[in-house]
Amino acid sequence: MTEPTVDPHVVDPAALPPKKKQSPIASALPWAIAAACFVYLYFRIDAAAARQGSSFVPYLADVFAKVPWTKWLTLMIPYSVLFLLIDSAVVWRVINWFNARVSYADILPVRASTYIISILNEQVGKGAMAVYLNRRDGVPGWEVGSSMLFIMFCELLYLTLWAIVGVTLRWDELPVVFHAIPAVAAGVFAFFGFVLLYFRGTILPNHRLREREIFHSFRQAHPRHYLGVILLRSPALLSAVVVYTLALRLFGVEASFAEMLGYLPVIFFGAAVPGPMRSVAITLWVTLFPDNPGEMAAFGLVQHNFFIFFNAAIGMLFFRRANREIWGDQNAASIKPAP
């Protein structure tokens, strides 16, 4: 009887190392920060409500009632679709550079469906892309994981570059904690220089860590690849500046495109980087527009959550195809998305 053959490129979940348990403090910290932010917002909004002779709930309900939601949706829906198109283009371009020839039409539905997972964890969503390409094209899982890691590193460079633009434009108006951005950026760019030279073999030429599969994409990357990802990503941020400015006006708060170009990259950067800037970024809208705490709290809440959940809804449209591509026709027929 012939022994079954095993494809060495297919990821065996049982072969993966067990996941390390997070310490209770590390698990509780994000919740504590979120709670502190909500407490801060509550007292700011409650104080504004009291000044108008109202209480917290009626005051906030009045804010929501005044927003023309149909106009708001006409801004947010196209923006979410545009973000998906740009995000998919980045993944498609990197995969074609470093892993396999895959069409954009094949990448887009799977990238969209990973937004469902990304509600819980963005990096797990990227990991689903690695599973897809491993099963569909036989690309070694670690090599695809390397490309996802490369994309994440390029996103850090992209956010850092735009945060420098933002903090330069609005230095005096931003909380002092964000004045650390130039120093943080210097560290990020110094690390980028090291990464570039290390994986090109210019420094530490005999160091064998670079030969590991997880660094497959970094070994192949040239400066033009990093720049290419940044350029592909940038229209998403520039379109966000336009959309957020117009959306803010629908909440009754005036801001110019120049102001938003200063604020938005800093908020995105602060929300993405661990540390004190993340907690400040969550409440930054209220800090930047202190005369409109209710409007800004509502604005920050709906902008962030609509973007996450609407992208997941788009992903549901592609769920069946992505499931079929990854697991095959038989499993795709038996697995249905949650209603």
C-alpha distance (Angstrom), angle and dihedral (degrees) to the residues before:
residue distance angle dihedral
M1 . . .
T2 3.81 . .
E3 3.78 116.4 .
P4 3.83 112.9 -123.9
T5 3.76 113.8 -105.4
V6 3.78 120.6 -123.7
D7 3.77 121.1 -145.6
P8 3.83 105.1 -133.6
H9 3.80 89.9 -152.2
V10 3.80 95.5 60.4
V11 3.78 114.9 95.6
D12 3.80 113.6 -120.3
P13 3.83 107.5 -155.5
A14 3.82 90.0 -154.2
A15 3.79 89.8 59.2
L16 3.77 93.8 57.3
P17 3.81 116.7 102.0
P18 3.81 115.1 -101.4
K19 3.76 114.5 -94.5
K20 3.78 113.6 -104.7
K21 3.77 115.8 -120.7
Q22 3.78 115.5 -115.2
S23 3.80 117.7 -124.2
P24 3.83 115.7 -106.5
I25 3.81 90.6 -115.8
A26 3.82 93.0 52.7
S27 3.81 90.0 47.8
A28 3.80 93.7 48.7
L29 3.81 97.9 43.8
P30 3.85 98.2 77.8
W31 3.81 90.0 48.8
A32 3.80 91.3 48.9
I33 3.81 91.2 51.0
A34 3.80 91.4 47.8
A35 3.81 90.9 48.9
A36 3.81 91.4 49.9
C37 3.80 90.4 51.1
F38 3.79 92.3 50.8
V39 3.80 91.1 48.2
Y40 3.80 89.7 51.1
L41 3.81 91.4 49.5
Y42 3.79 92.0 46.4
F43 3.78 93.9 56.3
R44 3.82 93.0 44.8
I45 3.80 92.4 50.5
D46 3.80 93.9 41.6
A47 3.80 90.3 52.6
A48 3.82 91.0 50.4
A49 3.82 90.1 48.5
A50 3.80 91.2 50.7
R51 3.81 90.9 52.6
Q52 3.81 87.9 57.7
G53 3.79 93.5 45.8
S54 3.78 93.6 -108.0
S55 3.78 137.9 107.8
F56 3.80 131.0 -116.2
V57 3.82 101.9 -92.1
P58 3.85 99.8 42.4
Y59 3.81 90.3 44.5
L60 3.79 93.3 52.2
A61 3.81 92.3 42.1
D62 3.80 89.1 54.7
V63 3.80 90.0 52.7
F64 3.81 91.3 53.9
A65 3.82 92.3 44.5
K66 3.81 92.5 57.7
V67 3.82 95.8 55.2
P68 3.85 115.3 100.0
W69 3.80 94.2 -132.4
T70 3.80 96.4 -174.5
K71 3.80 91.1 59.6
W72 3.79 89.7 44.6
L73 3.81 91.0 54.2
T74 3.81 91.2 50.2
L75 3.79 86.6 60.8
M76 3.79 100.5 40.5
I77 3.80 101.3 43.9
P78 3.83 96.1 56.2
Y79 3.80 89.7 42.6
S80 3.81 91.8 53.8
V81 3.81 90.9 48.7
L82 3.81 91.1 47.8
F83 3.80 90.1 51.0
L84 3.81 90.4 52.7
L85 3.81 91.1 50.6
I86 3.82 92.2 49.9
D87 3.79 94.0 42.5
S88 3.80 90.9 50.6
A89 3.81 90.4 47.7
V90 3.81 90.4 56.3
V91 3.81 92.7 50.7
W92 3.81 91.9 44.1
R93 3.80 93.1 49.9
V94 3.82 94.7 47.9
I95 3.82 93.8 46.1
N96 3.81 90.2 50.8
W97 3.79 91.3 48.4
F98 3.77 97.4 50.8
N99 3.81 112.8 12.5
A100 3.81 123.3 22.2
R101 3.78 144.4 -25.6
V102 3.79 103.9 -92.6
S103 3.79 126.7 162.5
Y104 3.80 121.9 -119.5
A105 3.82 88.6 -123.6
D106 3.83 89.1 60.9
I107 3.80 95.0 46.8
L108 3.81 98.5 47.1
P109 3.85 100.1 64.7
V110 3.81 93.1 46.4
R111 3.80 92.7 45.9
A112 3.80 89.1 49.1
S113 3.79 92.5 50.3
T114 3.81 91.3 51.9
Y115 3.82 88.1 65.3
I116 3.81 86.3 75.6
I117 3.81 89.6 61.8
S118 3.80 91.4 39.9
I119 3.82 90.5 68.2
L120 3.81 85.1 76.4
N121 3.79 100.6 28.8
E122 3.80 129.3 -1.4
Q123 3.80 93.9 -157.6
V124 3.81 92.2 53.2
G125 3.80 86.5 54.5
K126 3.78 89.8 56.7
G127 3.80 89.2 48.0
A128 3.81 88.8 58.8
M129 3.80 87.5 61.3
A130 3.80 89.0 57.6
V131 3.82 91.1 52.2
Y132 3.81 90.5 49.5
L133 3.80 95.9 52.3
N134 3.77 91.8 41.7
R135 3.79 92.5 55.7
R136 3.80 97.9 35.8
D137 3.82 101.7 43.1
G138 3.79 103.3 13.9
V139 3.79 91.9 -117.5
P140 3.82 108.3 162.0
G141 3.78 108.8 -99.5
W142 3.78 94.9 -129.1
E143 3.82 91.2 53.3
V144 3.79 92.0 53.2
G145 3.79 88.7 45.0
S146 3.78 86.9 54.4
S147 3.79 90.3 56.4
M148 3.80 91.0 50.1
L149 3.81 88.6 50.5
F150 3.80 89.2 49.4
I151 3.81 90.3 52.8
M152 3.80 90.9 50.2
F153 3.80 91.0 50.9
C154 3.81 91.1 48.9
E155 3.81 89.4 50.3
L156 3.80 88.7 56.4
L157 3.81 90.0 52.0
Y158 3.81 91.1 46.2
L159 3.81 94.0 49.7
T160 3.80 91.3 45.2
L161 3.81 93.6 51.5
W162 3.78 92.8 49.8
A163 3.82 92.3 43.0
I164 3.81 88.0 57.7
V165 3.81 88.4 53.8
G166 3.80 91.3 48.4
V167 3.79 97.9 46.6
T168 3.81 90.4 46.0
L169 3.79 91.7 53.7
R170 3.83 96.2 44.7
W171 3.80 105.1 24.9
D172 3.82 96.9 136.7
E173 3.81 94.8 45.8
L174 3.81 98.8 49.9
P175 3.83 124.6 86.5
V176 3.78 113.5 -94.0
V177 3.81 92.4 -111.0
F178 3.81 88.6 70.5
H179 3.79 91.3 57.0
A180 3.81 84.2 80.1
I181 3.81 89.9 69.5
P182 3.85 95.3 92.7
A183 3.81 90.4 53.4
V184 3.80 91.6 45.6
A185 3.81 89.6 47.6
A186 3.81 91.2 51.6
G187 3.80 88.6 55.1
V188 3.82 92.4 47.0
F189 3.80 93.1 50.0
A190 3.80 92.3 45.0
F191 3.79 88.6 53.1
F192 3.80 89.7 47.9
G193 3.80 89.6 54.2
F194 3.79 90.0 50.9
V195 3.82 92.2 48.1
L196 3.79 92.0 49.6
L197 3.80 94.5 48.8
Y198 3.80 94.4 40.5
F199 3.79 96.2 53.3
R200 3.80 91.3 43.2
G201 3.79 87.4 56.8
T202 3.81 93.6 -119.3
I203 3.80 92.8 123.7
L204 3.81 126.3 33.9
P205 3.83 90.1 7.8
N206 3.81 94.0 178.8
H207 3.80 96.1 48.1
R208 3.81 108.1 118.8
L209 3.81 99.4 -159.1
R210 3.81 89.8 87.2
E211 3.83 90.0 62.8
R212 3.79 94.1 67.2
E213 3.81 116.4 113.0
I214 3.80 93.0 -120.1
F215 3.83 87.7 67.8
H216 3.82 94.0 49.0
S217 3.83 94.2 116.1
F218 3.80 94.2 43.4
R219 3.81 90.9 55.7
Q220 3.80 90.3 54.9
A221 3.79 97.3 40.7
H222 3.80 122.2 108.9
P223 3.82 125.0 -170.4
R224 3.81 88.9 -97.3
H225 3.81 89.8 63.1
Y226 3.80 92.9 55.4
L227 3.80 90.4 45.5
G228 3.80 90.5 47.2
V229 3.81 92.9 57.0
I230 3.81 91.6 47.3
L231 3.81 91.5 50.6
L232 3.81 92.1 47.1
R233 3.81 91.0 50.0
S234 3.80 98.2 45.3
P235 3.84 97.8 76.6
A236 3.82 87.2 62.1
L237 3.80 91.3 58.9
L238 3.80 94.6 42.4
S239 3.80 90.8 50.3
A240 3.82 88.6 48.2
V241 3.82 89.1 56.0
V242 3.81 89.8 56.1
V243 3.81 95.5 42.4
Y244 3.81 95.5 45.2
T245 3.81 92.2 47.8
L246 3.80 92.7 51.7
A247 3.81 92.1 41.9
L248 3.79 91.3 51.2
R249 3.78 89.9 55.8
L250 3.82 88.9 55.4
F251 3.82 86.5 59.9
G252 3.80 89.0 56.2
V253 3.81 97.0 -103.7
E254 3.80 120.9 119.1
A255 3.80 121.1 -141.2
S256 3.78 132.8 155.8
F257 3.79 126.3 -125.2
A258 3.81 88.4 -114.8
E259 3.80 90.9 55.4
M260 3.79 91.9 49.4
L261 3.80 91.1 47.9
G262 3.79 86.1 59.6
Y263 3.79 97.7 43.2
L264 3.79 105.7 37.6
P265 3.84 100.7 57.5
V266 3.81 89.1 49.3
I267 3.80 92.0 50.0
F268 3.81 91.8 48.0
F269 3.80 91.0 47.1
G270 3.80 93.7 46.6
A271 3.81 91.9 48.6
A272 3.82 91.5 50.9
V273 3.80 99.5 45.8
P274 3.84 119.4 75.1
G275 3.79 115.9 -124.1
P276 3.81 138.4 54.3
M277 3.81 93.9 -35.7
R278 3.81 90.7 64.9
S279 3.81 94.2 59.5
V280 3.80 91.9 44.4
A281 3.82 91.7 48.6
I282 3.81 90.8 58.2
T283 3.79 91.9 60.0
L284 3.80 97.0 30.8
W285 3.80 95.6 104.7
V286 3.81 90.9 63.2
T287 3.81 90.6 44.3
L288 3.81 93.3 51.0
F289 3.81 93.6 47.7
P290 3.82 103.5 32.7
D291 3.80 94.3 165.0
N292 3.82 91.3 64.3
P293 3.83 107.0 42.7
G294 3.80 95.5 151.5
E295 3.79 94.3 47.6
M296 3.79 92.8 46.2
A297 3.81 94.5 46.6
A298 3.80 89.7 50.8
F299 3.80 90.9 44.9
G300 3.80 94.1 51.6
L301 3.79 91.9 45.7
V302 3.80 98.4 50.4
Q303 3.81 96.8 38.0
H304 3.78 93.2 54.7
N305 3.80 98.9 39.9
F306 3.79 97.1 41.9
F307 3.79 90.6 52.6
I308 3.81 92.9 51.1
F309 3.79 97.9 43.5
F310 3.80 97.7 38.7
N311 3.80 90.0 52.3
A312 3.80 87.8 51.3
A313 3.83 88.6 50.8
I314 3.81 89.1 53.5
G315 3.80 87.4 50.6
M316 3.81 90.2 55.5
L317 3.82 88.8 60.9
F318 3.80 89.2 60.8
F319 3.80 97.2 36.1
R320 3.80 97.7 102.8
R321 3.77 94.7 48.9
A322 3.81 93.4 45.7
N323 3.80 90.9 47.0
R324 3.81 90.2 50.4
E325 3.81 91.9 48.4
I326 3.81 92.6 51.4
W327 3.80 103.7 36.6
G328 3.80 104.7 21.8
D329 3.79 133.6 -111.8
Q330 3.81 96.3 -68.0
N331 3.80 96.5 54.6
A332 3.80 92.3 38.7
A333 3.79 89.3 58.2
S334 3.79 92.2 51.4
I335 3.82 98.2 44.2
K336 3.78 117.0 71.0
P337 3.80 128.6 -177.1
A338 3.77 116.5 -107.9
P339 3.82 113.3 -95.7
